Structures are given as C-alpha cells and as structure tokens.
C-alpha cells in the first residue's frame, strides 16, 4: 500500500488535536494532558470517528480506521503521524460487516413476552406521564435523541418504540451476559467501543437507518451524574446528515430518583415527553456545522425540560419556561 507523506511536524499535529478535543469536550485546551488516553479524557466514540475524519482532511491524507484506537494518546498519535505518515486508502469492510444489523429483526414470542413484562413492571414501579406519544412513528428510518439519567432509561422507553428499534450501546455491557440478553429482547444493540474511533459501530448505525429502522441514542454519550444535560456530542448529527434521516427529540426525567422511591415501596413519578421531528441538511457537513446542529438540538431538548434538568444549557435558556415541545423545524 502506497505511503502518503505528512508535511506537518509532531508539535503542529499535537496542537491541532488538543484544540479539537478541547472543543469536543467543551474544556480549556490547557487542561488536556496529551499523555492521557483519549478514553480517559471522555471522548465519545462517534466523535472520535469525526475527529479522525477531520484529521484526514487537515493533513490531506487517508488514515487507517483503527489509528486512533491503536495510538490512544494525543502525544503518541502526533509522534507516529509526524514520523511515519499514513497508509493511503479507506477501508469499506466495516460497513459490509455491519450489514446483518440492517436486517429488520423478527419479533419472537420470547421478545414479545419480555416487552410485555417490561410494560407491566413499568406500570407497577412507576407513574409515567407521557406527552407526544402519537409522534412516535411505527417504523423508521429515524433517530431518537434522548437525555440519559439512569440505567432504566432504555427499558422504560423501549415499551413505546417499534419492536425492531436498535439502540446505541456501550461495548462494556457485553461483560454482563444477563443485561446484554435483556437488552437484546428489547431491541437490537449496536455496540460501540467508547472513546475509540469505532468505525464499525458507525457503519452499523448507518446500516440500521438505511434499512428503514429507528435508532435510539443519547447525544450526551453517557449517563448524567448531575441530573442535568451534559454537552452534546456531534456523533448523532453526523449520522443524521450522512443518512439524511430525521431526528426525534425526546426527554425523560424523574427516573433518576427511582431507588429513593422504591426503597419506600412507592412508585416513582416519571415524565416522558416526545417532540417533533427535526431535519438537518443532508450530505457532508463540516465539523463546525455538526457542532452548530448539535447545539441547536440540545437547546431543543433543554426547552422540553424543567430548568433544573437543563444542565449546561440552563444559563442560555434562563428565561425560557418549560413547556410543550417546540414545533419541528429544519436546522439549516
């Protein structure tokens, strides 16, 4: 395979990576330690893929898809690129390997039984107030964007979604066979290696959407430990523009207090609010455009939440009361 020469030196590449990672994580570049693995810095896996694409564009070369995963720190990656260059050519095998995810799954009797059990337990253990349920379509393609407050989010939401819905799930779930099995009964997991440039996961997500299915994921990329919205990652916007798929914003809150209520043998009050589908311009988007789209989406979700749940977006919407979801629109 022909090698392409990189003209940038290690310091230039290191500085570029620091600036980009700082923007993605919404932190001061000075706080980023280039010797700490990107996984420990908290870089979202889909964002890592976008970062890899931006790096390719900036350097003017093609990079192996596993590069960021192999060289886990900013420093090691910068030194490697400056000294070795990068092999040309992009691999497409990941998307081909992900094709099984594109098949619409047939709901077995066991899956139907598990979903009914989940619905029964939800009625016994929660007092759910639902707004906008009629806005959930019976089929995709569609991206469901939700906030993430508790491990029970997926079971609570899955009962209202099509049976062949796919969920974006962290790879570490596979360490818990019972939980993994349970999630498979509720939908089709698309596993992702958090903090790595997991192009196979991205290809799997695109395959799900192109097969006309619904894909649920949290744009924050992780469970919020504060109870408020965390900064949105640009991965969801990337999938929406790449696949020309609409985004259905939704929020759920109250479930983060579940254990406190259940200890007292009380049902936890949960509110689930579904918005209107929004559309992003289809086609290749720049990193800056993806950040702008993500910011608008997160503001849309924040407006659907009470102020105390808006997290990092609360100050920007201080004068906006919580209310019904805003009408669907195009983010252009």
C-alpha positions in Angstrom: 0.0 0.0 0.0 1.4 3.3 -1.0 2.5 5.6 1.8 1.5 9.3 1.8 3.9 11.8 3.3 2.6 14.1 6.0 4.2 17.6 6.0 3.2 18.6 9.5 5.5 18.1 12.4 4.6 16.5 15.7 4.1 19.8 17.6 1.6 21.1 14.9 -0.3 17.8 15.0 -0.3 17.7 18.7 -1.6 21.3 19.0 -4.3 20.6 16.4 -5.5 17.5 18.2 -5.6 19.3 21.6 -7.7 22.2 20.2 -10.1 19.8 18.5 -10.5 17.5 21.5 -11.0 20.6 23.8 -13.8 21.9 21.6 -15.5 18.5 21.5 -15.3 18.1 25.3 -16.1 21.8 26.0 -13.0 22.2 28.2 -10.0 24.5 28.3 -7.2 23.2 26.0 -4.7 23.9 28.8 -6.4 21.2 30.9 -5.8 18.5 28.4 -2.9 16.1 29.2 -1.6 14.8 25.9 -0.2 11.7 27.6 -3.6 10.5 29.0 -5.6 8.1 26.8 -8.5 9.6 24.9 -10.8 7.1 26.6 -10.0 8.6 30.0 -10.4 12.1 28.7 -14.0 11.1 27.9 -14.0 11.4 24.1 -17.2 9.9 22.7 -16.6 7.1 20.2 -18.7 8.7 17.4 -16.9 12.0 18.0 -13.6 10.1 17.7 -14.6 8.9 14.2 -15.4 12.5 13.3 -12.1 13.7 14.8 -10.4 11.1 12.6 -12.1 12.4 9.5 -11.2 16.0 10.4 -7.6 15.0 10.9 -7.6 13.3 7.5 -8.9 16.4 5.9 -6.5 18.7 7.7 -3.5 16.5 6.9 -4.6 15.8 3.3 -4.1 12.1 3.7 -6.1 8.9 4.3 -5.8 7.3 7.7 -6.3 3.7 8.7 -9.6 3.4 10.6 -8.0 1.8 13.7 -5.4 4.6 14.1 -6.9 6.5 17.0 -7.7 3.2 18.7 -4.1 1.9 18.3 -2.4 5.2 19.4 -4.6 6.0 22.4 -2.9 9.3 23.4 -2.6 12.6 21.6 1.2 12.6 22.0 1.7 9.1 20.7 -0.6 9.7 17.7 1.1 13.0 16.8 4.6 11.4 17.0 3.6 8.5 14.9 2.0 10.6 12.2 4.9 13.0 12.0 7.5 10.2 11.7 5.6 7.6 9.6 2.9 9.2 7.5 -0.3 7.2 6.9 -1.2 4.5 4.6 -3.5 5.6 1.8 -6.9 4.2 1.0 -10.0 4.0 3.1 -11.5 0.7 4.3 -15.1 -0.1 3.5 -15.2 -3.6 5.0 -16.7 -2.3 8.3 -19.9 -1.3 6.6 -20.1 -4.7 4.9 -19.6 -6.5 8.2 -22.4 -4.4 9.7 -25.0 -5.5 7.2 -26.6 -8.1 9.5 -27.7 -5.1 11.6 -29.6 -3.7 8.7 -32.0 -6.7 8.5 -35.3 -6.0 10.2 -35.5 -8.3 13.1 -38.4 -10.6 13.5 -40.0 -10.3 16.9 -40.0 -13.7 18.5 -42.5 -14.9 21.1 -39.9 -14.5 23.8 -39.2 -10.9 22.8 -42.9 -10.1 22.9 -43.1 -11.7 26.3 -40.2 -9.7 27.7 -41.6 -6.5 26.3 -45.0 -7.2 27.9 -43.2 -7.9 31.2 -41.3 -4.6 31.0 -44.6 -2.8 30.4 -46.1 -4.5 33.4 -43.2 -3.7 35.6 -43.2 -0.1 34.4 -46.9 0.2 35.5 -46.1 -1.4 38.8 -43.0 0.6 39.6 -43.5 4.0 38.0 -46.2 6.5 37.5 -45.5 7.6 33.9 -46.9 10.7 32.4 -46.5 10.7 28.6 -46.8 13.6 26.3 -46.5 13.3 22.5 -46.7 9.5 22.2 -48.5 9.9 19.0 -45.4 11.5 17.5 -43.5 8.2 17.7 -43.8 6.6 14.2 -44.5 2.8 13.8 -41.3 2.5 11.7 -38.1 4.4 10.7 -35.8 5.5 9.4 -35.5 7.8 12.3 -33.0 8.8 15.0 -34.4 9.1 18.6 -32.3 11.6 20.6 -32.9 11.3 24.4 -31.3 12.5 27.5 -29.7 9.9 29.8 -30.3 9.9 33.5 -30.5 6.3 34.6 -29.8 2.7 33.6 -33.5 2.0 33.4 -34.0 4.6 30.6 -33.8 2.1 27.8 -36.4 -0.4 29.3 -38.8 2.5 30.1 -38.6 3.9 26.6 -38.4 0.7 24.6 -42.0 -0.2 25.5 -43.2 2.7 23.4 -41.0 2.1 20.4 -41.2 -0.3 17.4 -40.0 -3.8 18.2 -37.1 -3.7 15.7 -35.7 -0.5 17.2 -31.9 -0.5 17.5 -30.1 1.1 20.5 -26.6 2.5 20.6 -25.0 0.6 23.5 -21.5 0.7 25.1 -19.4 -2.4 24.5 -18.9 -2.9 28.2 -22.5 -4.1 28.5 -21.3 -7.4 27.0 -19.4 -8.1 30.2 -22.8 -8.6 31.9 -24.5 -11.5 30.0 -27.9 -11.2 31.7 -28.1 -7.4 31.0 -26.9 -8.0 27.4 -29.5 -10.7 26.9 -32.2 -8.4 28.3 -31.3 -5.5 26.0 -31.4 -7.8 23.0 -35.0 -8.7 23.9 -36.0 -5.0 23.9 -34.3 -4.1 20.6 -31.1 -4.7 18.6 -28.0 -3.3 20.2 -25.3 -1.5 18.1 -22.2 -1.9 20.3 -19.6 0.8 20.4 -16.2 0.9 22.0 -16.4 4.2 23.9 -13.5 6.6 23.4 -12.2 4.8 20.3 -12.6 5.5 16.6 -15.1 2.7 16.2 -16.0 2.9 12.5 -17.7 -0.5 12.6 -20.2 0.9 15.1 -20.8 4.0 12.9 -21.3 1.7 9.9 -23.7 -0.3 11.9 -25.7 2.7 12.8 -25.9 3.9 9.2 -26.9 0.4 8.1 -29.8 0.4 10.6 -31.1 3.7 9.3 -30.7 2.8 5.7 -32.7 -0.3 6.4 -35.6 1.9 7.5 -35.4 1.3 11.2 -35.4 3.5 14.3 -32.1 4.1 16.2 -32.2 5.3 19.7 -29.2 7.1 21.2 -28.2 9.7 23.8 -26.4 12.7 22.2 -24.6 13.2 25.6 -22.9 9.9 25.2 -23.2 8.8 28.8 -25.4 8.8 31.9 -25.5 12.3 33.5 -24.4 12.1 37.1 -25.6 15.6 37.8 -29.2 15.1 36.7 -28.8 17.9 34.1 -27.9 17.8 30.4 -24.3 17.3 29.6 -22.7 18.8 26.4 -24.0 17.1 23.3 -21.5 15.1 21.2 -21.6 15.6 17.4 -22.0 11.9 16.5 -25.8 12.0 16.3 -25.7 15.0 14.0 -23.1 13.2 11.8 -25.4 10.2 11.4 -28.4 12.4 10.6 -26.6 14.3 7.9 -24.8 11.3 6.5 -28.0 9.2 6.2 -30.5 12.1 5.5 -32.5 10.9 8.5 -34.8 13.0 10.7 -34.2 13.3 14.5 -37.0 12.9 17.0 -36.0 14.7 20.3 -37.4 13.3 23.5 -36.7 13.7 27.2 -37.5 11.7 30.3 -37.0 12.8 33.9 -37.9 11.6 37.4 -36.4 8.1 36.9 -33.1 9.2 38.4 -34.9 9.1 41.8 -36.1 5.5 41.3 -34.1 3.9 44.1 -35.2 6.5 46.6 -38.9 5.8 45.9 -38.6 2.1 45.6 -36.8 1.8 49.0 -40.0 3.3 50.4 -42.2 1.0 48.3 -43.5 3.8 46.3 -43.9 4.2 42.5 -41.5 6.8 41.1 -43.2 9.6 39.1 -41.6 9.8 35.6 -42.4 12.2 32.8 -41.7 11.2 29.2 -42.0 14.0 26.6 -41.7 13.5 22.8 -41.0 16.4 20.5 -41.4 16.9 16.8 -39.1 15.5 14.1 -36.3 17.9 13.0 -34.2 17.6 9.9 -30.6 18.5 9.2 -29.3 19.4 5.8 -28.3 16.1 4.1 -24.8 15.4 2.9 -21.3 16.0 4.1 -21.1 18.6 6.9 -18.0 20.3 8.3 -17.0 19.8 12.0 -18.2 23.3 12.7 -21.6 22.7 11.1 -22.0 19.5 13.1 -21.3 21.4 16.3 -23.9 24.0 15.4 -26.5 21.4 14.6 -25.8 19.6 17.9 -26.1 22.8 19.9 -29.5 23.6 18.3 -30.7 20.0 19.0 -29.5 20.2 22.7 -31.3 23.6 23.1 -34.5 22.0 21.7 -34.2 19.2 24.2 -33.4 21.6 27.0 -36.5 23.6 26.3 -38.6 20.4 26.8 -37.1 20.0 30.3 -37.7 21.9 33.6 -34.9 24.4 34.3 -33.3 22.1 36.9 -32.7 19.4 34.3 -31.2 21.7 31.6 -27.6 21.3 33.0 -25.0 23.1 30.9 -27.7 24.7 28.8 -29.6 26.2 31.6 -27.9 29.6 31.5 -28.6 30.1 27.8 -32.3 29.4 28.3 -32.8 31.0 31.7 -35.8 33.0 30.6 -37.4 30.1 28.7 -40.1 28.3 30.7 -40.5 24.5 30.4 -43.4 23.6 28.2 -44.6 21.6 25.3 -42.1 20.5 22.7 -41.4 23.1 20.0 -42.6 22.5 16.5 -40.5 20.5 14.2 -38.1 22.5 12.0 -35.2 22.3 9.7 -31.8 23.1 11.2 -30.0 24.9 8.4 
